[in-house]
Amino acid sequence: MRIVAGISRWLHLIYLGNLLWAPIFDPATDWVDWALVAVVATAFVPMYVLAWRRPDRVRWWCLVPTVVLGAFATPFNTGAAVLFVYAATFAGLAESRRVAMRWFVALTALICLFGVVSVVEMPYRLWGLLPSLIFLWVIGILQVEWSERDREGADLRIRTARIEHLATLAERERIARDLHDLLGHTLTAIVLRAQLVAADPARAQEEAAEIERTARAALGEIRDAVTGWRSASLETELEAARAALSSLGVEVTVRRDPGLVIVGSTEHELALALREAVTNVARHAHARTCHIGVEARDGELRLVVADDGVGGHAPEGNGLTGMRERIAALGGLVARTVSAGTTVTIAVPLKVAT
């Protein structure tokens, strides 16, 4: 899905072809017009790429410079008004609906102004400006709708994760209280029966059997109590991975951001994913080295397990499929690449994970 979205975004650059209409069909075109096309395309493409890679930088690093570039180029090549369509898309991506609509109105006013002051001859002037004037609103409003949907989805995932985390904490506290009451009662009963044995050796066999029965019953109750809430710990799994792989002669390096605090539910899923990835390294990789990293980058929490073995040529099994399903439930992705070894990257949105 991410690859398809990336290809689609690159295809959107095809609309820069509007810059070519005037130079191609205007008989008065000279090298200056072609140079303007080259300058506009060269200046805009980096801003376009930055807008999709760093949405937090869209307003001042992409939106405003795109408007300035369009205002500079449109009087001389009305096809450059397509930059205002891109600017409307950036506004819909980065701003609230109200602010985005203000940008749309301002961009519409700019296009109307250039319809009056442009040096481009008629009808080329209208051919360059009218499509951009229409698509500015169509694409801009669509982007506002998509962005609001994405933001609502992200907020919902965050709220769900917080509720789940609070519910887990409450359940742990309840079970901790139950265990305290259970162990206090049971241990007191065992102590009393042990005292009876000491006071009356003749009853030793009978009381010893009762102590064993009480202890076994307590052990079963404790197991039943903890089964429902015990969660996997990422730190524990990192240590287990280091020990397991080292015992096989694999050199293991672990790097984790020291200040990274992960929500319990997300940590549980990441720990299970780490366990599955390390199991695959141990079973199939025949690796000499393995690197495990846990870090925050580009708005994501990433868990990376990379080895230099040959296991990546094996087909994906149920374990990796289950890993993808668990991580997808958190709004994340699992990527598996094979190149001089195997690298498994688990990425979860940082807002959900911390």
N, C-alpha and C positions, 0 to 999 in steps of 0.2 A: 504493500500500500504506500509506504513512504517513497519507494523508488518511482512508482507511477506518478505520485504527486510532484516529485522532483522533475521528472521529464515534462509533465504538463506545465510547470512554471517556466522551464526553459523555452517551451514552444510559444509561450505568451510573448516572447521577444520578437516574434515574427511581425507583430504589429508595428515595429519600428520601420517596416517597409513603407509605411505612409510617407516617410521622409523622401522617398525616391520618386513619387509621382511628379512633383514639380520639375526636378532636374531632368527627368526623362522626357516629359511631354512639352515643356516650355522651350520654344526655339531660341530664346535668348539666354539659355543656360551657359555659364562659363565655369572655369575651374573653381571660382570662389564658392559657387553653390555646392559643388561636390565636396569641397573642403569643409563647408558648414555641416553637411550630412555626416562626414567622418568624425568631426569634433563632437557633435551631439551624441552619436552612437557610442563613441569611446568614453565620453564622460558619464553617460547614463548607465551603461551596463554594470559597472561596479556598484552603483547605488542600488540598482535593482537586486543584485545578488545579496548585498548587505541587508536589504529590507526583509528578505525571507530568512536569512540566517540569524539576524539579530533584531527581532521585532521590537525590543526595548529601545533600539536606536533609530527607529523609523522617522520620528517627528523631525528632528533637527539634522540628521545625517542623510535622510533620503527624501522626505516629503518637501521640505523647504527648498533644498538645492534643486530638486526636479522642477518645482514651480519656477524658480529663478532661471534655470536653463531653458525651460519652455518659453518664458517671457522674452528671453534674449533671442531665441531662434525663430519663433513663430512669425514675427513681422516680415522676415525674409524668406521663410519656407513654411507655408501654412500647414504642411503635413506634420510639422513639429508640434502641432496642437495635440497630437496623440500623447505627448508627455503629460498633458493635463489629465488624460484618462488614467495613466499610471499614477499620477498624484492623487486622484480620487480613490484609487484602489489602496494606496498607502494610508490615506486618511481613514478609510473604512477599516483598515487593519489595526491602526494604532489608536484611534480616537473613539469616544462615545458617539452614539447616534446623533446627539444634538450638535456636538462639535464637528462631526463629519459633514452634516448637512450645511453648516456654515462654510466649510471648505468648498463644498459643491457649488454653493451660490457664488462665492468669490471666484472660483475657476470659470464658472459660466460668464460672469461679468468680464473676466479677462479675454475670453474667446470672443465675446461680442465687441469688445474694444478693438481687438486685432482685426475683426471684420471690417472696421472702419479705417484703421491707420496702416494696415499692411500694404507693403509695396508690391505684392503679388497681383498680377492682372486677374481680372474676372475672365472666365468663370473658375479658374484654378483656385482662387481664393475661397470660394464657397465649397468647392469639392474637398478642400483640405480641412475646413473648419466645421462644417455641418456634421459629418460623421462623428467627430470627436465630441461635439456638443451633445449629441444624443447618447453616445456610449459612456460619456462621463457619468451621466445619471444612472443608466442601466447597470453598468458594471459596479459603480460606486455603491449603489443601494444593495446589490447582491453581496458585495464584500461586507457591508455592514451587517446583513442578516447572518452570513456565515460566521463572522467574528463574534457576534453576540451568542450564537449557538455554541461555538467553541468555548467561549468564556463561561457560559452557563454550565456546560459539561464539566469544565475544569473545576468550577466552584462546587458542583454537585459531588465530584469525586473527593474533593478536599473535605467537604462536610461529612461525607460518608466515612472517610478514613478517620476523621476525628471522633465521630460517634462510635465507630468500631473500637477505636483506641480506648475511649472512656468506658465503654462497656466491658472491654477486656480487663481494664484496671479494677472496675467494680467487682467483676467475677473473681479475680485473683484475691481481692481483699476478702470476699465472702468465703472462698475456699480456705484461705489462710486461717480465718476465724474457726471454720469447721474443723480443720486439722488440729488446731490448738485444743479445741474442746475434746476432740476424739482422742488425741494422744494423751492429754491430761487425765482423762477418765481411765483409759486402758493401762497406762503406766502406773497409775495409782493402784489399780486392781492387781497388777503383777507384783508390785512392791508388797502389798498386804499379804498376798499368798506366799511370797518368799519368806516373809516374817513368820507365817504360820509353820512353814517347813522347818525354820530354825528353832521354833518353840516346841514343835512336836515332830521329831524325826520319823515316828511311825507313820505319819501321813505324807511322807516325802514323795512316794510314788504317785499317790493320788493327786497331790497338789501340783507335782511336776507336769502331769498330763493335762491338768486344767490350765496351768500357765502356758503350755504349748498351744493348747486350743485357743486361748485368749489372744496370744501373740499372732497366730495364723489368721484369726478372724480380723484382728486389727490391721494386719498387713494387707489383706484383701480389701478392706474398707478404704485404706489409704490409696491403693492402686486405683480403685474405682473413682475416688475423689479427684485424683490428679489427671486422669486420662483425658478429661474434657477440656483442660485449659493449658496443658504444658505446651510451650512454644519453643521452636528452634531458635537458638541464639547464633547470630552471625559470627560473633567473636569465638564461640565454641567451635563452630564449623571451620573457621579459619585455622584454629589450632589443630583440629582433627585432620584437616586436609594436609597441613604441614607434616604431621606425624605419619599419616598414611603414605604419602608420596615419598617422604624421606626414607621410610622403611623399604621402599622399592628401589632405592638408589637414585631417585629423582631430586635434583637440586631445586628447592622451592624458594621463591622470593615473594614476600607479601608486602603490599603498600596500601595503607589506608589513611584517608584524611583524618587527622587526630580529632578535629573539632566537629566531625560529622555525627549528628544525632538522628537516628532513624526511628520512625514510628513502628511500634511493635508488630502490627500486622504486616507491614512491608518488610520488616527485618525477617520475619518468619518465612515469607515467600522467597526472599533472597537467599536465606540460609539453605532452604530446600533446593533452590536452583544451584547454589554453589556445591552442595553435596552431590547432585546429579552430574554436574560438569566434572568434578574431581573424580567421581566414580568412572566416568568415561575415559578420563586420562589414564587412570590406573589400569583399566581393563584393556583398552585398545591402542593407546598412543605409542607405547614403547619409547617414551620420551626421556631425554636426559635432563631437561630443565623445564620448569613451569613457573609462570608469573601470574600472580593473582593481585588484582588492583580493585580498590573500592574508592571512588572519588566522585565529586560533583563537578560537572562540566556542561556548559551551554544549556543550563536549565534542566539538566537531567542528573539523576544518580546512576552511575554506571558501575557495574560489576563485570570485570574482565578476567577471563581465565584463558591464558595463552600458553601453548606448549610447542615444542619443536619436534614432535613425533609424527607418526604416520596414521593415527587413528581417524583423521578427518576424511579419509577415503571410504570409510565404512558408511553405509546408509544410516539415515536418522531412525532412531528407534522410538519406542513408546515413551521412554524417559524424557527425551528432548521435546516430544510433542506435548507431554504433560506440562513441562516447564513453560513452553510457549503459552499454553492456556492459562496457567496461573499468573504469569506476568501480564498477559493481555487483560486479565481482570483488573489489574492495577492501572491500566492505561499505558502499559509499557510494551517494549518489543524485545525479541531475542534474535540476534544475528549470529550466524555461524559462517566463518570464512576459513578457507583452506589455502595456505600458502606457506611452504616451508614449516608445516605444522598446522595446528588448529587453534583458532581464536574464537571463543564464545563470548559475546558481549550482551549483557542484560542491561537494558536502559529503562528507567522508570522516571516519570516526571518528578522533578524535585519538590514541587508543591504538594504532591501526594505522599512523598517518602519522608519528609522531615516536618 
